[in-house]
């Protein structure tokens, strides 16, 4: 199945899904502990298109003394992460996604990654712009980063079609399990 067909099918399923998945802070902390991830800087995302809502999780992590950041879209499908707290103002980008106004760039140690579909080998299918693949490639040259995909279990497919530019995740957390 080609990527565009998979995207349409899974996005339709996600739109029809009425349950709200809350990401369990304890699951995330367990993954970070088990993997001995010491970093305290998290890159989150502002949920759109029925993505898993990570805003409560980001707030919980902030209460555990993590530094929180959100992405800002740049030219040429690039992005960077900027410091953010829930009291900071946001502006809407050209895709309709809220972004931080604050200009303090941050390089996350842990990146929460939205996705359309994933497979058991931790391959990720995004929206097709390559923003996260480019960012993971770029930051991996600066520092080690641990990537956690957040998804519903119904977003798992048998095999995500991949190419040389696609970056695997380190972990996927859904409402049923943690895949590492």
C-alpha positions as CSV (number, residue, x, y, z in Angstrom):
1,X,0.0,0.0,0.0
2,X,1.4,3.5,-0.8
3,X,1.9,6.1,1.8
4,X,-0.9,8.4,0.7
5,X,-3.5,5.6,0.9
6,X,-2.3,4.6,4.4
7,X,-2.4,8.2,5.5
8,X,-6.0,8.7,4.3
9,X,-7.2,5.4,5.9
10,X,-5.5,6.0,9.3
11,X,-6.5,9.7,9.4
12,X,-10.1,8.8,8.7
13,X,-10.0,6.2,11.5
14,X,-8.4,8.7,13.9
15,X,-11.1,11.3,13.1
16,X,-13.9,8.8,13.8
17,X,-12.2,7.6,17.1
18,X,-14.2,9.2,19.9
19,X,-12.0,8.1,22.8
20,X,-9.5,10.5,24.2
21,X,-6.2,8.9,25.0
22,X,-4.3,10.4,27.9
23,X,-0.6,9.7,27.8
24,X,0.4,8.1,31.1
25,X,3.2,10.1,32.7
26,X,4.4,6.9,34.5
27,X,4.8,5.1,31.2
28,X,7.0,7.8,29.8
29,X,9.0,8.1,33.0
30,X,9.4,4.3,33.0
31,X,10.8,4.3,29.5
32,X,13.2,7.1,30.3
33,X,14.4,5.3,33.4
34,X,14.8,1.9,31.8
35,X,16.7,3.5,28.9
36,X,18.8,5.5,31.4
37,X,17.8,8.8,29.6
38,X,19.2,11.5,31.8
39,X,18.2,14.5,29.7
40,X,15.6,17.0,31.1
41,X,14.7,18.8,27.9
42,X,11.5,17.6,26.1
43,X,10.4,18.6,22.6
44,X,6.6,18.2,22.5
45,X,4.0,19.2,19.9
46,X,0.8,21.1,19.8
47,X,-1.9,18.5,18.9
48,X,-3.9,18.9,15.7
49,X,-5.9,16.6,13.4
50,X,-7.0,14.3,16.2
51,X,-3.4,13.6,17.3
52,X,-2.7,12.3,20.8
53,X,-2.9,15.3,23.1
54,X,0.4,15.6,24.8
55,X,-0.3,19.0,26.5
56,X,-1.2,17.5,29.9
57,X,1.8,15.2,29.7
58,X,4.1,18.2,29.0
59,X,2.6,20.0,32.0
60,X,3.2,17.0,34.2
61,X,6.8,16.7,32.9
62,X,7.3,20.5,33.6
63,X,6.2,19.8,37.2
64,X,8.9,17.1,37.3
65,X,11.5,19.8,36.4
66,X,11.7,19.1,32.7
67,X,12.3,21.9,30.3
68,X,9.5,22.0,27.7
69,X,9.7,23.1,24.1
70,X,7.4,23.2,21.0
71,X,8.4,23.3,17.3
72,X,8.3,26.3,15.0
73,X,8.1,25.6,11.3
74,X,10.8,27.3,9.2
75,X,11.5,27.6,5.5
76,X,12.2,24.5,3.4
77,X,10.3,22.1,5.6
78,X,12.7,22.8,8.5
79,X,11.8,23.3,12.1
80,X,13.4,24.1,15.4
81,X,12.2,23.8,19.0
82,X,11.7,26.8,21.3
83,X,11.2,27.1,25.0
84,X,7.5,27.1,26.0
85,X,5.2,26.9,29.0
86,X,1.4,26.9,29.1
87,X,1.3,30.5,30.1
88,X,3.4,31.7,27.2
89,X,1.6,33.1,24.1
90,X,1.4,31.1,20.9
91,X,0.9,32.3,17.3
92,X,-0.8,30.3,14.5
93,X,1.5,29.2,11.7
94,X,0.5,28.7,8.0
95,X,-0.6,25.2,8.7
96,X,-3.0,26.3,11.5
97,X,-0.7,24.9,14.2
98,X,0.0,27.0,17.3
99,X,3.7,27.8,17.8
100,X,5.7,29.5,20.6
101,X,6.4,33.2,20.2
102,X,9.5,33.0,22.5
103,X,12.7,32.9,20.5
104,X,14.9,30.9,22.9
105,X,15.9,27.9,20.8
106,X,16.2,24.5,22.6
107,X,17.8,21.2,21.6
108,X,15.6,18.5,23.2
109,X,17.1,15.4,24.7
110,X,13.7,13.6,24.3
111,X,11.4,14.2,21.4
112,X,7.6,13.4,21.5
113,X,6.7,12.7,17.9
114,X,3.2,12.8,16.4
115,X,2.5,10.2,13.7
116,X,-0.1,8.9,11.3
117,X,1.0,5.2,11.4
118,X,3.8,3.0,12.8
119,X,4.9,-0.6,12.6
120,X,6.4,-3.0,15.1
121,X,9.9,-2.1,13.9
122,X,9.3,1.5,15.1
123,X,9.1,2.9,11.6
124,X,6.9,6.0,11.5
125,X,4.6,7.4,8.8
126,X,4.0,11.2,9.2
127,X,2.0,13.6,7.1
128,X,4.5,13.6,4.3
129,X,6.4,16.9,4.8
130,X,9.5,15.3,6.3
131,X,9.7,17.9,9.1
132,X,10.5,15.4,11.9
133,X,12.8,13.3,9.8
134,X,14.8,16.4,8.9
135,X,14.8,17.6,12.5
136,X,15.9,14.2,13.9
137,X,18.7,14.1,11.3
138,X,19.8,17.6,12.1
139,X,19.8,17.3,15.9
140,X,21.4,13.9,15.8
141,X,24.5,15.6,14.5
142,X,24.5,18.0,17.6
143,X,23.5,15.6,20.4
144,X,21.9,12.2,21.2
145,X,18.1,12.4,21.1
146,X,15.5,9.8,22.2
147,X,12.4,9.8,20.1
148,X,9.0,8.6,21.5
149,X,6.1,8.3,19.1
150,X,2.6,8.8,20.6
151,X,-0.2,6.9,19.0
152,X,-3.4,5.0,19.3
153,X,-3.0,1.2,18.9
154,X,-5.2,1.2,15.8
155,X,-2.5,3.3,14.1
156,X,-0.2,0.3,14.0
157,X,0.1,-1.3,10.6
158,X,2.0,-4.3,9.4
159,X,4.7,-2.5,7.5
160,X,5.4,1.2,7.0
161,X,6.8,1.8,3.6
162,X,10.1,3.6,4.2
163,X,12.9,5.3,2.2
164,X,16.4,6.5,3.0
165,X,15.2,9.7,4.6
166,X,12.8,8.2,7.1
167,X,14.0,8.0,10.7
168,X,13.0,5.2,13.0
169,X,11.7,6.0,16.4
170,X,13.3,4.7,19.6
171,X,9.9,3.9,21.2
172,X,6.2,4.1,20.5
173,X,3.7,4.5,23.4
174,X,0.0,3.8,22.9
175,X,-2.9,3.1,25.2
176,X,-2.1,-0.7,25.4
177,X,1.7,-1.0,25.3
178,X,5.2,0.4,25.0
179,X,7.1,-0.7,21.9
180,X,10.9,-0.4,22.2
